[in-house]
Amino acid sequence: MLESWRWFGPQDPVTLSHARQAGAHGIVTALHHIYDGRVWTPDDVAERMSLVRNAGMVWSVCESIPVNSAIKLRNANWRRYVDAWKQSLANLGKGGVPVVCYNFMPVVDWTRTNLLYPTPVGGLALRFDMIDFIAYDVFVLKRIAAEESYNAPLVEAARQRLAGMSEEDVETLERNIIAGLPGGEDSHTRETIRGHIAAFDELSDDDMRSNLVEFLKEVVPVAVENNVRLAIHPDDPPFSLFGLPRVVSTSEDIETILAAVDHTANGITLCAGSYGSRHGNDVVGMASRFADRIHFAHLRNVSKEADGSFIESEHLGGDVNMVSLISVLRREERRRAASGRADSVIPMRPDHGHLLIDDQTKKVNPGYSCIGRLKGLAELRGVIAAVDELDVQTA
């Protein structure tokens, strides 16, 4: 596997030098300063590529070209934004970027309610607390008909939770949920998010799924022409937020996406933590089922709770059997190599990481501190070595 590292560009407090010292060879990055639907020009791509290469690494994955809401809604501005997306995709391919990760989440991107949740050993983790989220949606944002999205006991628990919060607690919760997390496509205020949510009021899950399929029909041929592999990222978390449709959450969703345009270039990002945070998702089984279309892997772990809450665990802890998952991915790499596929090496990155040691005193992007990811990458590297050795012994 190509050990990679997410880097948010020259403003990232974790530098390319840090990534190289951690042992990464690939860099996962995007032009985060151009997120308004404009085309990423060849010069834009070449500038970023030069920075990565001069640091002694390769730009392994672009994560992500933002998919504008007009595309998800398929409204009057759809064609303008689709054409710009296709041109950016082509320019990335011509510039030497082999994989493009993207997502189709409406309004809010990856979402957490607590960015500094204490772990038993003193680290700080990311957490999604369902009761906190309901408290915000129903009683703070006061979304129309929000209460109908949840069962009554959870709403009552949320009412009581909010009653025990200070004004500062509520402000922190709101900031965590809607102000935008690293790599997200937008930042909202309480007023603006209401309008963005309302724009999707008439869009059903089937409508959203249909709009995604139409998008794929437009962009996959461009990916094929420019030697790019597309890797759609799952919804995070993989269930509806704010009553919005989310259609990249289950095995059935993946099957629909891959069948819509049945070409190897139309693939997935196997995000263990995202898929793993939904009850009923068998992440190892999903990896086995769709192995030939996995173009990128996010290796992180979660521990789920009955009400839909979850905490991001250590990379080798939590509900996902990381050893079994890596075994599936390594077998797929060997199968690809034996069949002569050019993409036999799957890029992966240690997704997120606990905030540890003196990183707790530094300004870092939530989930993307250096030491926690370095620890995760080292652990994953050890699992890969052990899996490979076992496979040699049993061959």
N, C-alpha and C positions, 0 to 999 in steps of 0.2 A: 504494500500500500504506500502511496505517496503521502508522507507525513507533512501536513500543511498547517497553516496558522492564519487566523483572520487578522487583517490589518486594515484600519480605517483611514489610512493615508497619512500624509505628513503631520497632521495635527494629533495623531494617536499618541498618547503618552507611552504606550508600549511600542518600541521602535522596531524597525527591521533588524537591527543588530540584536535586540533582545530575542526576536523570533529565531534568528540563526543560532544564537547561543543555546536556545531551548532544544535545538536539534531538528527544527523544521527545514524542509527543502522546498516546499511549495508555499506560495502566498495566496490567500483568498482575499480579494479586495475588490473594490468598485470605485467608481467616480462619485463619491458621496457628496461632493460639492456641486454636482449637476443633477439635481433631483426634481426638476420642474418640467420634465417631458421633452426637453431639448435633445437633439441628436448628439451622441458622444462621437466627436469627430476623430478621424485617424490620428490627428496630432494629439488630441486628448489621450487616446489609448497609448500612443507611442511614448508619451511623457511618463505615464504610470508604469509602462513596461520597462522603461529605462531605469527607473528608480529600483524596481525589483531586481532586475538583472545585475545592476551595479552592486547590489547587496549580496550577490552570489546565490540568488534563488530564482525560481521560476514562478510566473503568474499562472498558477494551476487552475484556478476557478475564479470567475467573476461572480460575486455575490453582493448585490443583485442589480439588474436593470429594473427600476421601479415600473410596475404596471399601473398606469393611471386609472383612477376610478371610472373615467369615461369608457375604458375598455371593459371593465367589469360590469358596468351598467349598459354597455352597448348603446350609448346615446348619440346625440348629433355630432359630438366631437370624436367619436370612436375612430374614424378613418385617420384623422390627423395624428392621434397618439399611436395607433397601430403602425402606421408607416414610419414614424420616428423610432419606435421600438425596433422595428425590422432593420432600419438603417444602422442603429447602434449595434445590434447583433451582428450584422455583416461586418462592421468596422472592427469589432472585437475579434471575429474569426480571422479576418485578413491580417490583423495585428498579432496573431499568434496565441490567442486565448482559447483553449480547447473545450472548456466547459462553462456554461452559464446557468447558474442557479437563479430561480425567481419564485415568487409566490403569488397567490391569487386571493389573499385575505382582504375583505372589504373594510374600509375605514381605519381599523386598528390592526397593527402588525402584531408581532409577538408581544404577549401581555403578561405582566406579573403584578401582584398587589404589594409585595414586600421585596425590596432589593437588598435588605440587610438582615436576613433572618438568622438568628444565632444558632450555630450547630453545637452539639454536645462537647466538642473539643476546642471551641473558641473561634472557629472560623465563621464566616458570614455567607449565607446562601441566598439564592433567589427562590421565591415562593409564590404560588398562586393559591390564594385562600378564597374559596367559593363564597363563604359567608360575607367576607369583606367586599367581594365584588358585587354581590347582590345588594348589600347595604348601599354601595355607591350608586348602582344602576337605579334602584327603586326609590331610595330616599334622599339622595343628594342630586344626582342628575335628573331624577324624576322623569325618566323616559315614559312616553305615553304607552300605557298597557304593559309596562315592564313587569308588574307583579304577576301577570298571567304567564310569564316565561318560566316561573319557578313554582315548586310545590309549596304549599302553605307553611309547613314546619320550617323550611329553610328561610322563608320570608320573615317569619316571626323571630328566628334566631338572628337574622340580619338586623331587624328592628332593635333587638336588645343589644347587639354588638355596637351599633351606631350610638346608642344612648350612653355607652361607656367610653366613647371617643371624645377627645378634646378637639378644639378647632384646628390645632396644629396637626393632630392625627389625621383628620379628614383632608386637610390640605396635602399632606404627604401621600395619602392614598390616592387622591385625585391626580397628583403629579405622576405617580408611578404608573397609573393606568392610561392616562391620555396625553401626557406631555411628550411622549416619544422616547423609545429606547434605541440603543445603538443599532444601526442598520435598518431601522424602521423608515417608512416612506413619508411620514408626516408627523406634525406635532399639533395638538388641538387645545382649545380652551373649552370650558363647559358650554359656552354659547355656540362655538363653531361645530363641536362634535354633534350637537343635537341636529343641526342642519345636514351634516354629512350622513348621519344615520337615517334621517327622514328621506333622503334621496333614494334609499334602498327599500323603502316601505312596501312598494308594490312588486318587489323582486322575490320570487320564490326560489327554493333550492334548485328546482328544475330549470328555472330561467338562468340562474347563475351558472349552473352546469353547462347549459347550452351556450352561454356566452364564452365560457372557457374553451369549449370545443371549437367554436368559431375562431377564437384567438389562436388555438393550436394549428388550425388549418392554414392560417396566415403565416405563422412564424416557423413551423417545422421545415417547410421547403427552403427557407432562407438559411436555417441552421445546416441542413444537408449540403447546400451549395457552398457554404463557407467552412465546412469541416468542424462544426461546433456540435457538442452534445448538450441538449437541454435537460435540466434536472429540476423539476418542480419541487418546491419545499412544502411540506405539510402545514396545515393550519396549526397555530401554536397559541393556546391549547387547541386540540382538535375537536372542538364542539362550538356551538353558537355562542357568541358574545353580543350583548345588546340586541338580541333577537335577530341578528344578521345571518344570512346564509353563509355556511362554510362547507366547501365541497371537496376538500383535499384532506380527509380525516380518517378514512378507513380503507381496508383492502378493496372493497367494492368501488370506492372512489378511484383508487389507483387503476383498477381494471378498466373502468370507463375512460380514464384519461389516456391510457396506453392504447386502447382499442380505437379511440377516436382518430388517431393518425398512427397507424401501425408501422412505425419505422424505428430502427434502433436509436436514431437521434432524439426521439421523443422519450425521455426517461425521467427518473426520479432522483431526488435527494433522500436518502434513507436517513432521516433524523430520528435516532433512537429515542431521544428524550421527548420529542413532540408526539410521535406515534405512541410512545410508551405511557403517556399521561392520560390516555383514554382507556377506560375500562372496556375489556373485550378485545383490544388489539393485541395480537401475538406478534411482537416485533421480529423475533427470530423466524417465525413462520412466514411473515410477510417478506423478509429478506430472502428466504429460500424461494418463495413463489415468484418473486419479481427480480431475481438475482441478475438476469441478463440485461435488465434495463436500469440497474443502479449505476449512476454516473458520478455520484458524490456521496460521502457518508459523514454525517455529524454524529460523533460518538460521545454522548453524554447520558446520564442516567437520572431517573426520577423515582420517588417513593410516593405512591398514590394513597389517597384517603377515600372513604366511602362516598362522601358528598361531592366529589369532583376536585377537591383541593389536591395539591401536590407540592413537594419540595424537591429542588434539584439536589440529588445526592452526590456522593463521591462517584467518580467515573466507574469504579468497580463495585459500587454498592447499588442499592435500589432494586427496582422490579425487573429491569431488563438484564438477562443473562449475557453479560458482555463477552464472556469467553465463547459461548456458543455463537453469538452474533459474529464475532471476528472469524470464527472457524468457517461460517458460511461465506463470508466475504473473501477469505483467502482461497477457499475451494473454487469460488467463481473466478478469481483472478487466474488460477492455474488452468481452469477450463478454457478461459478466453485465450490464454497464451498458447495452449495446445491447438486451438482452432485457428490461430493466426490473426486474432483480432488485434488491431493496433491500440485499442484502449484496454489492454489487459491489466494495467495498473490503475486501481481506483484511488482517487485522491480522498483523503479523510482529514478531518481536523478534530482536536479535542474541544468539543463545543462547550463553551462556558467553563466555569471553574469557581471554586469557593474563593472568597476574599480572605487571604491568609497573611499572617506575620506582618512585616512592615508595609505591605501593600495596603493595609487597613489605614495607614496614615497618609496615603497618597491619593491624588485625584486620578481616578480610573473610570473607564466605561463599565457600567454594571454588567457583570458576567464575563468581562474581558480583561481582567487583571492578569498580570504576568505569572506570578508564582502559582496560582491555582491551576492555570492551563498547563504550565510547565510540569507540574505534578501529574496532571491527568495524562499528558502526552507520554511521560516516562512510564506510567503504569500501563498504558495501552501498548506502548512499544514492547514492554515485557511480556504482555499477553500474546502479541504477535509472534515473538521469538519462541515462546513456549508452545504455541499452537503449531508452528512450523516444525519444531523439533519432534513433537509427538507424531505429526503426519509422516515425517521421515522414518521414524521408528516403526510405524505400523504399516508402511507401504509394502 
